[in-house]
Amino acid sequence: MNADQVDALAMAAADGIDFDGFAARSEGEGYVLATAEGSETLVHGDELSATAAEYADHVTNWYFWHATAPQADARWAFLRWLEAADEHTVPKRYDALADGVVRTWGQIRVTTTLEADGARRYELRHVDDAGEPASDLEEYNDPLEARTLAKHDDRDRYRPLKTAPSLRTGWRFADLSPTAVVQAVDFFYPATVANWYREREGELDVTHWHEAVSRQSGIYGVVETWDRGEGHEHVDWVAEACCDDSQCLKRREWEYDDETDLTVDGGASTTPRDGGGATANGGDGEFPCREPCSLVVSAARRWTKLEGEESQTYEFELTPSEKEQVEEIIDAVAEGRAADIREADFRDGANRWRARFLRAKRFDDEGNLSGTPTEGDRSADAE
């Protein structure tokens, strides 16, 4: 504890302090200091510094949250969440912070540690790098560099969806300040802290599917043609395809409309619907998804066109194992595991050599499965 903290304590005590189990107030020529643990001390003004040292953890904690941490509501709340401040007393929290308190935000592992004067420092790294030696990770210091790291995945492919579970590994922000750690998180996952806070406060403005597609125009206006009829199964298919933890780390809070839930299972919402309990939404992430994103709308536009085709009946000649192999290939691509299948793993139907053998055996020179040509209107594929 330093002189600036004692001076700040003396000034604030005139109006009274009551924070995180610590209280202080002026009384005559002196001060009264007290904690939730049961200690209370009356001290003369010239003895404040010595006596406050007995309350050092509480004083430095109060000072950090009121003089060092950013005071913007969302950032302040997020920093307190990082160290579980609302779940533990100051003594227990300080014990934990001495070793480092770890929280996960998407694919980011945030470790909060304590300095001698009560200040907090933060380390960020990918969750998959939790056990990697610091020397094996590329070190960064400027939170702005998180924006560059978030642009491409480990295979150097562009990431159009920043909340996709494809954040690159191999990096580390070793020593960030309270302000810098929130900035870095915002660069990795834009707007997630703000929306997380709005949800906590009951102020998250959710735009449901019906409203979102009703305002589409131009080339995306075709999506509105899906927004008719009774079933809305198509929207369930969209949510099942796109709004899953394997595809996006957000927790879907939008439904078909204010009165119509989707049937897709997922993480339970922390926000009760009007007149009812929590609803089942896609994704289990800490941060909510408040509306169908541009990628979902773009995908839905394509599916709208494809679903406009008339169904056809085709006859294919396949062995039972080949039928199962086609199913395995589709599943492997849909779950994003095709690239992880080893060349020598011939038990997996989505193995590349097995797929190439099936193509050689069952495709004709024009690329038709079992030599069966495609029939019907394919105008959607022409675009």
N, C-alpha and C positions, 0 to 999 in steps of 0.2 A: 504494500500500500504506500502511495506517495503523497507528497504535500498537496498536489492539485486535487487529489481525491478527498483529502480531509477538508480542504477549503470548500469544495463543492458540497460536502456533507453538512458543514456548518451553515452554509447559505440556504440549502434546501430544507434543513430542519426547522427554519423559521416558519415555513408553510406546512411542515409535517411530511414525513415519508412513511409510506406503508406499501411495501413491495416485496414479493417473493419471500414472505415470512420474516421480513425485517422492518422495524419501525424506529423512527427517530423524530424527536420534537424538541423545540427549545422550551426551557423552563427556568424563568428568572435569569440568572447569570450563567446558567449551565445548560446541559442537555440530558435527555433521557434516551437511552438506546435499549432496544429490546428485540428478541427473536422469538419465532414460533416454538423454538425448542425449550423456551421457558426462562431464559436469562433476561434480566432487566438491570440496567445500571444508570444511576444518576451521577453525572460527572461535571465538575466545574469547567468553564470554558477553556482555561489554560491547560487543562489536562485531557482535552478531547483527543489529541493525536495519540497519546499513549493508550487511552482506553479504547479508542476505535480500533487499535491494532488487535484487540481481543475479539473484535467482530470483523476481522479483515475479509473473510470470505463473503459475508453479507454486504459489506461496504463496497468491495470491488465489483461484486455482481451488480449491485444497484448502479454503480457508476458506469459500468460497461453498457448496460441497457439504456441509460439515459444520456450519456455523454459521448459514447463511442459508436454504438450500433446505429445504422441508418434508421431514421424515425418514420419513414414512410410506412404506413400500416402493413401493406402486403410484405415488404421486405423484412420488417421487424418480426412479424408473425412467422415468416419462413425461417429466419435464423433461430427463433425459439424452438420451432419444430425440429430443427437439425440437432439440437441437444436435448430434446424431450423436456424442455424447461417447465412445461405445465404438468408433468407427470412425476417429478421428483423434487424433493427439498434441495436447497442450496448445498448443504454438506454432502448429500449423496451425489448430487450432480457434479460437484467439484472433484469428488473421488473418481467418478467415471471419466470426467474430462481429462484428468491427469494421465489416463491411459489412452484416451481418444474415444469419442462417441461416434459411431458409424451409422449413417442413414443412407438409404438408397433412393435416388430420384431418377426414374427411368433406368438407363444403363450407367448412370453415374454413381460412383461410391464417394460419399462425402464424409470425411473424418474431421471432427471438430476437437481441437486441443486447447489447453489453457496455458496462458503465460503467467509469470510471477505476479504481475500487477492486475490480473483478472481479465486481461484482453484475450480474445479468442483468435485463433488462426485456423485456416482450413486447407485441407488437402483434397484435391479431386483426382480421380483416376477412373478408368473403366472397371465395371464390376468383374469382368473376366481377368483383370490384372491385379486382383486383390492380393494374391500371394507373391506377385513378382517383386524382386529386389528393385529398389528405387533406381539403382544404377543401370538397370536394363530398360528403363522407360525414358522416353524423350521428355525433357523437362521444359515447362513453359511457366511464364510469370504474368504476362499481360492477358487479362480476361478476354480481350478482343480476339486473341488467337483461337479461342474456342469456336468462333464463327468459321474459321478456316478448317479446323478439325472436323466440324460437323458436315462439311460439304460432300465428302466422299467416304465410302466404306473401305474395308480392308483390301478389297480388290480394285480400289481406285475408281469405282463406279459412282456417278453422281447420285446423291440422295435427295430426291424431290420432296420427300416427306420426312421432316426433321424428327418426328416422333416414331419413325420406324425403328424396329429393334436391330439396326444395322450400323450403329455407331462404331467408328473405327477404334481399335485398341492401340496400346503401345505408348500412351502419353501420360503425363502427370503434371498437375499444377501443385507445386509443393508447399507454397506458403502464401495464401491469399488472405487479404483483409476481409472484414465483414461486408463492406461495399463491393469489393471485387468478386467475392464468391457468388453473390446474387447476380452480378453482371455476367459472369461466366456461365452460370446455369441458364440465364435468359438467352445467351447466345447459342447454347447447345439445344435448348428446348424453348423457343420463343413463346411468350405469353403464358407459360404453364404456371408460373408462380402467381401471377395476377389472377388467373382463372381459379386456381386452387384456393386462393384467399377469398374471392367472391363467393365461391361455393360454401366455404366455412361460415361466411357471414350471412348466408341465405340470399345472396344477391346475384347469383349466376343467371345471366340472361340466356336462356336456351332457345335456339331456333330449331324447331322440329322439321322433319322431312318435307311435309306438305307445304309449309311456308317457304322453305329453302328452294324447292323446285318451282314454286309458283312465281318466283321473281327471276327465274332464268330467262334469258333472251338470246337472240342470234342462234349460233350453232348449238347452244346448250338448251334452247327452248324445247327441243324434241323430248327431253327427259320428262316434261310435264305430261306427255301422252301416257306415261306409266302411272300417273297419279289419278287414275280413274277406276271405278268399279268397287267391288266389295272386299275382295280378298287381301290385297296389298302383299301377297306372298313375295312379289318381286322385290319389295323393299327389305323383307326378311333375308332374301338371298344376298342382296347387296351388303347388308350389315354382317351376315355370316362370312362373306368373302373378304370384306375389308376391315371390319371393326373388331378384330380379335387380337389378343396379346401377341400372337405370332406375326402380326402385320403392323400393328400400331400400339404404342404403349399408353395411349390415352384411355380413359374410361368413358365409354359412350353414355351420354346423358340425354341425347335426343331420341325421340320416338317417332311414330308416324305423325301424330299431332297431339294436341293437349289431352285428348280423350282416348286415344288409341295407342296402346303399347305394341311394340314388336314382340315376336315370340322367340327371338334369338336369345339363348342363354348366355350368361357372362357374369362379370363381377357385379356384386350387389351395390346399388347406389347408396350413398350416405344421405341423400336428400329425399325425404318422403314425398310421394306424389300427393296432390290435393285429395284429402279425405282417405288416405290409405298409407300403407307402409312403404318400405323401400322396394324398388323395382329391380328386375334383373336386366343388366345392361352389359354390352360387350366390353371386355377389358377389365383388368383389376388394378390399373395404375393409380398412383396417388393423385394425378391431375386429371381433371374432367375434359371431355370433348363436348363443346356446347352447340355444335352444329355440323352438318355434313360438310366435310372439307372439299376443296376444289378437286382433289384427286378422286374422291368418291363420286362427285358429280360428273367428272370427266369419264370415269369408268361406267357410270350408269348411263351416260349418253351412248356409249358404244353398245352396251347391253340392250338398250332400248331398241336400237336399230337391228341388232341380231335377233332379238326376240320377236321382231316383226315378221320374220320368215315363217312360212307354213311348215309344219312338221312333215317329214317324209319317212317312209318305211324302207329300210335297207336290209339286205341279207348279206352277212359276212360268214366266211368259213374260217373258224378258229378252233383250235383244240381247247379243252377246258383250261389248261395251263396258260395258253396264250391269252384267253379272255381275262384270266386273273392278272396276267402280266400287264395288259392294257390298263387295268384298274390301278395296279401298283405304280405304273408310270404317271398316270394322272395325279394320284395321291402324292407322289414324290415331288412333282412340280408344284402342286398346290401348297405343300407344306415347306417348300424351299430347301429340301434336302437332297435334290438330285446331284448337286455339285459335290456333296460329301460322300457319295457312294463310291467305294474303292473299285478300281478296274478289275481286281481279282475276286470281288464279292459276287459270284455268279448265282448265289441264292436269292439275291434281291432282283425282283422283276424289272426294276428301273435301272439296273446296271447298264452302262452305255453299250458294251459289247452285246449284251442280250437284246437291247433295243435295236441295235444295228442288224443283228441276225434276224429278228422279227421283220424288220423292214425289207431285208434282202429276200426273205421267204414270201412275205404276204403282200408287198407293194408291187404294182406293175411299173412299167417305164414312165408312166405319166404321174406316178405318186399316188395312185388310188389304192386304198386298202382292199385287199382281196380282188383287185381288178374291178371294183364297183365304182362307176363314175358318180359324181355328185349331181343330184338333180335339184330342180327348184330354183327360185329367185335368189341370187347371191349378190344382189346390188349393195348390200351392206359391206361386203368384203371388197367391193370395187373402190370404196372411198379411202 
